[in-house]
Amino acid sequence: MKTFKTFQVIFSFEIYENIRSRWLIFNTVAFFLFSSILIYYGNSEPLSVISSLLNLSLLILPLFSLLFGSISFIESMPYFEFILIRDVKRSILFLGKYLGISLGLSFSYIIGLGISYISILGFSNNLIHLFSLLSFGVLLIFLFIAISFLLSILIQKKELLYGFTLFCWFYFYILYDLLIIAFSVLYRDYPLEIPILILVFLNPIDLVRIATLLQFKLSNLMGFGTALFQKVLGDTSGFWISIFCLSLWICIPLFIAYKKFLKKDL
């Protein structure tokens, strides 16, 4: 009972601190403005709206989650030391911090994108699309906050940490696709379906894009990797396999970060 109350206090404190953070307010306003522009100019084409909002989420959420999670974790080190002196379990502190940051950023994303979508398109216009986009966005937030925590624990210096977080985003969002293209060109004379399918599992941003497009059955918006995913695994199986892999992408970095934090000398 005491452990639960301690977790509740830490979690509530983190939620309160993050909700009033100017960075989350900025994130909410930015999502509201950008999504409003995209929806307003594309509201006659539902597929165009979905594609635009998906690309916006895939661009901003990983970058902001990595930076915000890393900054929040590294700047909380003095707070960690103070709390641990008061005989609080490290596991409670770690999970309270993780859930507080992840949910705070999720609320920011849901409010920013949700208000712009509903205010322009109304409640009766494809709310299932909005719910799916928000769900995958929240999944991305939890995933990249877990990665940011792992990077923050492994890297001690702030300058190196921020550099690694930016490189991590650049790798997943831009460099990874370039490497896939280079791989496809270099080995175009060989059967590449299975190797490329395996490589797709190693990029969470691609997995979210694939899961979204498969759920909405947007074949005209599919790239090579998504079309291959659909061809080999099918719509339903491909969707659930991508969700399973995304769950692993959350659990594995979070578990490693958790174990490292328990042993970390603060």
Contacts in CASP RR format, 6 or more apart in sequence:
PFRMAT RR
TARGET T0000
AUTHOR 0000-0000-0000
METHOD contacts of the structure
MODEL  1
MKTFKTFQVIFSFEIYENIRSRWLIFNTVAFFLFSSILIYYGNSEPLSVI
SSLLNLSLLILPLFSLLFGSISFIESMPYFEFILIRDVKRSILFLGKYLG
ISLGLSFSYIIGLGISYISILGFSNNLIHLFSLLSFGVLLIFLFIAISFL
LSILIQKKELLYGFTLFCWFYFYILYDLLIIAFSVLYRDYPLEIPILILV
FLNPIDLVRIATLLQFKLSNLMGFGTALFQKVLGDTSGFWISIFCLSLWI
CIPLFIAYKKFLKKDL
3 89 0 8 1.000
3 92 0 8 1.000
6 88 0 8 1.000
6 89 0 8 1.000
6 92 0 8 1.000
7 92 0 8 1.000
7 95 0 8 1.000
7 96 0 8 1.000
10 83 0 8 1.000
10 88 0 8 1.000
10 92 0 8 1.000
10 93 0 8 1.000
10 96 0 8 1.000
10 97 0 8 1.000
11 96 0 8 1.000
11 99 0 8 1.000
11 100 0 8 1.000
14 96 0 8 1.000
14 97 0 8 1.000
14 99 0 8 1.000
14 100 0 8 1.000
14 101 0 8 1.000
15 100 0 8 1.000
15 103 0 8 1.000
15 104 0 8 1.000
18 24 0 8 1.000
18 72 0 8 1.000
18 100 0 8 1.000
18 101 0 8 1.000
18 104 0 8 1.000
18 105 0 8 1.000
19 104 0 8 1.000
19 107 0 8 1.000
23 68 0 8 1.000
24 68 0 8 1.000
24 104 0 8 1.000
24 105 0 8 1.000
24 107 0 8 1.000
24 108 0 8 1.000
25 108 0 8 1.000
27 60 0 8 1.000
27 64 0 8 1.000
27 68 0 8 1.000
27 105 0 8 1.000
27 108 0 8 1.000
27 109 0 8 1.000
28 108 0 8 1.000
28 109 0 8 1.000
28 111 0 8 1.000
28 112 0 8 1.000
29 112 0 8 1.000
30 60 0 8 1.000
31 56 0 8 1.000
31 60 0 8 1.000
31 108 0 8 1.000
31 109 0 8 1.000
31 112 0 8 1.000
31 113 0 8 1.000
31 116 0 8 1.000
32 111 0 8 1.000
32 112 0 8 1.000
32 113 0 8 1.000
32 115 0 8 1.000
32 116 0 8 1.000
33 116 0 8 1.000
34 56 0 8 1.000
34 60 0 8 1.000
35 53 0 8 1.000
35 56 0 8 1.000
35 112 0 8 1.000
35 113 0 8 1.000
35 114 0 8 1.000
35 116 0 8 1.000
35 117 0 8 1.000
36 116 0 8 1.000
36 119 0 8 1.000
36 120 0 8 1.000
38 49 0 8 1.000
38 52 0 8 1.000
38 53 0 8 1.000
38 56 0 8 1.000
39 49 0 8 1.000
39 52 0 8 1.000
39 53 0 8 1.000
39 116 0 8 1.000
39 117 0 8 1.000
39 120 0 8 1.000
39 121 0 8 1.000
40 120 0 8 1.000
42 48 0 8 1.000
42 49 0 8 1.000
42 52 0 8 1.000
43 49 0 8 1.000
43 120 0 8 1.000
43 121 0 8 1.000
46 126 0 8 1.000
46 129 0 8 1.000
47 218 0 8 1.000
47 220 0 8 1.000
47 221 0 8 1.000
49 121 0 8 1.000
49 129 0 8 1.000
50 129 0 8 1.000
50 133 0 8 1.000
50 212 0 8 1.000
50 216 0 8 1.000
50 218 0 8 1.000
51 218 0 8 1.000
51 221 0 8 1.000
53 113 0 8 1.000
53 117 0 8 1.000
53 133 0 8 1.000
54 133 0 8 1.000
54 136 0 8 1.000
54 209 0 8 1.000
54 212 0 8 1.000
54 213 0 8 1.000
57 109 0 8 1.000
57 113 0 8 1.000
57 133 0 8 1.000
57 136 0 8 1.000
57 137 0 8 1.000
57 140 0 8 1.000
58 140 0 8 1.000
58 173 0 8 1.000
58 205 0 8 1.000
58 208 0 8 1.000
58 209 0 8 1.000
59 173 0 8 1.000
61 109 0 8 1.000
61 137 0 8 1.000
61 140 0 8 1.000
61 141 0 8 1.000
61 144 0 8 1.000
62 140 0 8 1.000
62 144 0 8 1.000
62 169 0 8 1.000
62 172 0 8 1.000
62 173 0 8 1.000
62 205 0 8 1.000
63 166 0 8 1.000
63 169 0 8 1.000
63 173 0 8 1.000
64 105 0 8 1.000
65 105 0 8 1.000
65 140 0 8 1.000
65 141 0 8 1.000
65 143 0 8 1.000
65 144 0 8 1.000
65 145 0 8 1.000
65 148 0 8 1.000
66 144 0 8 1.000
66 147 0 8 1.000
66 148 0 8 1.000
66 151 0 8 1.000
66 165 0 8 1.000
66 166 0 8 1.000
66 168 0 8 1.000
66 169 0 8 1.000
67 148 0 8 1.000
67 162 0 8 1.000
67 165 0 8 1.000
67 166 0 8 1.000
68 101 0 8 1.000
68 105 0 8 1.000
68 145 0 8 1.000
68 148 0 8 1.000
69 101 0 8 1.000
69 145 0 8 1.000
69 148 0 8 1.000
69 149 0 8 1.000
69 152 0 8 1.000
70 148 0 8 1.000
70 151 0 8 1.000
70 152 0 8 1.000
70 161 0 8 1.000
70 162 0 8 1.000
70 165 0 8 1.000
71 162 0 8 1.000
72 97 0 8 1.000
72 101 0 8 1.000
73 97 0 8 1.000
73 101 0 8 1.000
73 148 0 8 1.000
73 149 0 8 1.000
73 152 0 8 1.000
73 153 0 8 1.000
74 152 0 8 1.000
74 158 0 8 1.000
74 161 0 8 1.000
76 97 0 8 1.000
77 266 0 8 1.000
80 93 0 8 1.000
80 266 0 8 1.000
81 266 0 8 1.000
83 93 0 8 1.000
84 90 0 8 1.000
84 93 0 8 1.000
84 266 0 8 1.000
90 261 0 8 1.000
90 262 0 8 1.000
91 258 0 8 1.000
91 262 0 8 1.000
94 149 0 8 1.000
94 257 0 8 1.000
94 258 0 8 1.000
94 261 0 8 1.000
94 262 0 8 1.000
95 258 0 8 1.000
98 145 0 8 1.000
98 146 0 8 1.000
98 149 0 8 1.000
98 254 0 8 1.000
101 145 0 8 1.000
102 141 0 8 1.000
102 142 0 8 1.000
102 145 0 8 1.000
105 141 0 8 1.000
105 145 0 8 1.000
106 137 0 8 1.000
106 138 0 8 1.000
106 141 0 8 1.000
106 142 0 8 1.000
109 134 0 8 1.000
109 137 0 8 1.000
109 138 0 8 1.000
109 141 0 8 1.000
110 134 0 8 1.000
110 138 0 8 1.000
113 130 0 8 1.000
113 133 0 8 1.000
113 134 0 8 1.000
114 130 0 8 1.000
114 134 0 8 1.000
117 130 0 8 1.000
118 130 0 8 1.000
129 216 0 8 1.000
132 212 0 8 1.000
132 215 0 8 1.000
132 216 0 8 1.000
133 212 0 8 1.000
136 208 0 8 1.000
136 211 0 8 1.000
136 212 0 8 1.000
137 208 0 8 1.000
139 208 0 8 1.000
139 246 0 8 1.000
139 250 0 8 1.000
140 204 0 8 1.000
140 205 0 8 1.000
140 208 0 8 1.000
142 250 0 8 1.000
143 204 0 8 1.000
143 246 0 8 1.000
143 249 0 8 1.000
143 250 0 8 1.000
143 253 0 8 1.000
144 204 0 8 1.000
146 249 0 8 1.000
146 250 0 8 1.000
146 253 0 8 1.000
146 254 0 8 1.000
146 257 0 8 1.000
147 168 0 8 1.000
147 253 0 8 1.000
148 165 0 8 1.000
149 253 0 8 1.000
149 254 0 8 1.000
149 257 0 8 1.000
149 261 0 8 1.000
150 253 0 8 1.000
150 254 0 8 1.000
150 256 0 8 1.000
150 257 0 8 1.000
150 260 0 8 1.000
151 161 0 8 1.000
151 164 0 8 1.000
151 165 0 8 1.000
151 168 0 8 1.000
152 161 0 8 1.000
152 257 0 8 1.000
153 257 0 8 1.000
153 260 0 8 1.000
153 261 0 8 1.000
153 264 0 8 1.000
154 260 0 8 1.000
155 161 0 8 1.000
155 164 0 8 1.000
172 203 0 8 1.000
172 204 0 8 1.000
172 205 0 8 1.000
173 205 0 8 1.000
176 202 0 8 1.000
176 203 0 8 1.000
176 205 0 8 1.000
176 206 0 8 1.000
177 206 0 8 1.000
180 196 0 8 1.000
180 199 0 8 1.000
180 225 0 8 1.000
183 192 0 8 1.000
183 195 0 8 1.000
183 196 0 8 1.000
183 199 0 8 1.000
184 192 0 8 1.000
184 196 0 8 1.000
184 224 0 8 1.000
187 195 0 8 1.000
193 228 0 8 1.000
193 232 0 8 1.000
196 224 0 8 1.000
196 225 0 8 1.000
196 228 0 8 1.000
197 225 0 8 1.000
197 228 0 8 1.000
197 229 0 8 1.000
197 232 0 8 1.000
200 206 0 8 1.000
200 207 0 8 1.000
200 210 0 8 1.000
200 225 0 8 1.000
200 228 0 8 1.000
200 229 0 8 1.000
201 207 0 8 1.000
201 245 0 8 1.000
204 245 0 8 1.000
204 246 0 8 1.000
204 249 0 8 1.000
206 225 0 8 1.000
206 226 0 8 1.000
207 242 0 8 1.000
207 245 0 8 1.000
207 246 0 8 1.000
207 249 0 8 1.000
208 242 0 8 1.000
208 246 0 8 1.000
209 226 0 8 1.000
210 225 0 8 1.000
210 226 0 8 1.000
210 229 0 8 1.000
210 238 0 8 1.000
210 242 0 8 1.000
211 238 0 8 1.000
211 239 0 8 1.000
211 242 0 8 1.000
211 243 0 8 1.000
211 246 0 8 1.000
213 219 0 8 1.000
213 221 0 8 1.000
213 222 0 8 1.000
213 226 0 8 1.000
214 226 0 8 1.000
214 229 0 8 1.000
214 230 0 8 1.000
214 234 0 8 1.000
214 235 0 8 1.000
214 238 0 8 1.000
214 239 0 8 1.000
214 242 0 8 1.000
215 239 0 8 1.000
217 235 0 8 1.000
219 227 0 8 1.000
219 230 0 8 1.000
222 230 0 8 1.000
229 238 0 8 1.000
229 242 0 8 1.000
230 238 0 8 1.000
233 241 0 8 1.000
END
